[in-house]
């Protein structure tokens, strides 16, 4: 029983500033008389409905008395309780009397069919009251709920904004948000990868140096921390996924414009709920910010978007964020993140001695000599080779086909192709993406194309690297070419 229901049963307006005890008692007694079970034949539908209505009236009366006592003090409550017990006693006597009369009439007229002709006036009154009861019940069931007021984003933003931070490194700018009072910050891995220095600016303008506590390059998550003398305001991560269609806001620092807010809804979930797709607009620099529901909980961390469509934005799911933070909050990484420096002219692919002398634009014969120094060709007439050596640098240990593209007999690209079964293709792709990220830094693009093929791109000192997954033929391609 709630206040609206109680007021409805006793015809009390819930919008009145004061609860009138006399009005409550008066309406309650009037309703009891209206729904007197003695007016109806025992065990008839009307008799059962009248008993049910009296039960609801009792609950509504007790509820309003309790509300009145909470508002106006215990004295009134005591008086109300006394009145309640008196009314309850009288009601009990009436009910007992009704049952006794009903039992007597049932026994006397057990084999007779009652007719309304003997008491036409009383029967008409009963039917009018039943019709009134039916209409009230129908209106109660069909009454639409009042529409919810639109979300007050201003109050929500004011509450959560102090937890959002600006992150600057020697080669990137991004966003982050506090997840603990001791200065832990969640952000994207690609925001802080290969950074020699990480600088955090809070909403009140204070600047701190930050250290990396742990990271997950595959799922693009990193936990960094600052040393603050005071407790930091922080956000709670939702323990469950948001609902599709739920309203959300994204807060971050797109293009360095700190504290930017955009709103949208949850569009869908991708890759077994690993990514949350949403419509709130984001831009470079929004990465690592917070996707927040109307309760102020983090339901995702924006990490990527597609430029070939509208409002196709993706965030790390809150379930992944929770698990990562739980395991990473007590860590303190001492190992440096791996990086690979590339010469602008040399192909210089990892763990491939025969490629070290190759240059983009080298002749076919030069490429052939370098290949033969490293690999055993399958067919001398084709520039197509098979090896396990190359991917040992990526810790994948998978067989690949290596192809070379030439433009006017000059080397213009190297392509690695690997075929696997449908069950393992995503695991292999994720492992290769993680290893390439460790070698070449954060991707410049990560997402899906119009044919739902996964694409990830890196750029490093004039070298372009493209990883793409074709699920239809269960093939992963990695293409190296000069920028």
NORHU-V928290 format. One line per field, one symbol per residue. phi: phi as a letter, one per 20 degrees, with the letter a starting at -180 (. if undefined). burial: I if it has 9 or more other C-alpha atoms within 8 Angstrom, else O. A space follows every 10 residues. Layout:
phi: ???
burial: ???
This chain:
phi: .cfffffffd ldffeffcee ffffffffff ffffdefffd fgmfgfffff ffffffffff ffffffffff edofffffff ffffffffff ffffffffff ffffffffdf ddefceffcf ffffffffff ffffffffff feffffffff fefffffffe gfeecedccf bbcacabfcb feofcebfff fdfmeebcdd defenfdcec ceeabcffdl cbddbdddfd fefcdeeffc ffefnffbcd cacflnffme dccacfeacc llmfddebdf fcbgofgnfd dcefenefdr cgcabdeebd lddccfffff ffffffedfd ebfdffffbc edffeeflef lbffefefcf nffgffffff fffdceffbf edebccbdff fffemdlcfc ddccdcclmd fcaccdccdb effdffffff ffffffffed nffebbrdef emefcccccb lnddccdcdd ffdlcddcdd bfe
burial: OOIOIIIIII OIOOOOOOOO OOOIOOIIOO IIOOIIIIOI IOOOOIIIOI IOIIOIIOII IIIIIIOIII OOIOOIIOOI IOOIOOOOOO OOOOOOOIIO IIIOIIOOOO OOOOOOOOOO OOIOOIOOII OOOOOOOOOO OOOOOOOOOO OOOOOIIOOI IIIIIIIIIO OOIIIIIIII IIIIIIIIII IIIOIOOIII IIIOOOOIII OIIIIIIIOI IIIIIIIOOO OIIIIOIIOO IOOOOIIIII IIIIIOOOII IIIIIIIOII OOOIIIIIII IIIOIIIIII IIIIOIIIII IIIIIIOOOO IIIIIIIIII IIOIIOOIIO OOOOOOOOIO OIOOOIIIOO OIOIIIIIII OIIIOIIIOI IIOIIOIOOO OOIIIIIIII IIIIOIIOII IIIIIIOOOI IIIIIIIIIO OOOOIOOIII IIIIIIIIII IIIOIIIIOO OOIIIIIIII OOIIIIIIII IOOIIIIIII IIO
